[in-house]
Amino acid sequence: MRKQIVAGNWKMNNDYVDSELFVSKLLKELKHTTTEVIIAPPFTSLLASSNSVKGSQVIVAAQNMHFAENGAYTGEVSAAMLKSVGVKTVILGHSERRAYFNESDDLLAKKVNTALAHGMRSIFCFGEELEDRKSGNEEAIVGAQIKNALFHLPAAAWEHIVLAYEPVWAIGTGETASPEQAQDMHAFIRETVAKKYSKKLAEDVSILYGGSVKPANAKEIFSKPDVDGGLIGGAALDVEQFLAIINAF
Ligand code: 13P
């Protein structure tokens, strides 16, 4: 079922102590909401955060994981390891993973498969670069990213998939896609999924927007019919700003 979601991707910020302080403040100030609230701390804080949010409406996600079950992959973390600390949602395909760690569509398809095999939910990220948009190729790029990493999945798997459109040119730049640009792309994404699977399946998928979402622009972006929430970077590091974005729905 399509849900409204606000997810905070902390990236490489917040050590163990900072994470605990953030979570306790968030839990104290968060009013009951029908919006799903997700935080994605770094690996070193996952166990503590996941224990701290128990019994609350906040969900803890990981920012990445490896596709293999276990083995000689120095520095990597597996799906089973995430589950062992209570984490059942994972962000996959973030543009920073694609750009700095060479994660390809093929590799991401494997990660999505592993997440599914473990009953985990993927928040699958994709988005075009500035040059792609300037040359009018944004839909071709986004369409290919979705197709290459996700269109091998059976329809039933899609209940474990959340899509996150994050135009690379809007991440951490202060430059947001306009609400119309976000809506146009989200509608295209939904239509692409509908063509491959069904209208019903596409209507049920949550599609988040990410890229310089702030309290000042969240309401307008979230008001668009195909925007089901946000994946927030910088503004999710500040409890007050994160709460204001959650409350923008
Ligand atoms: P910013 O909100 O800092 O632009 O980051 C967006 C993002 O990359 C979330 O995953």
Residues whose N, C-alpha, C, O or C-beta is under 5 A from the ligand:
A	BS01	13P	N9 A170 I171 G172 T173 G210 G211 S212 V213 L231 I232 G233 G234 A235
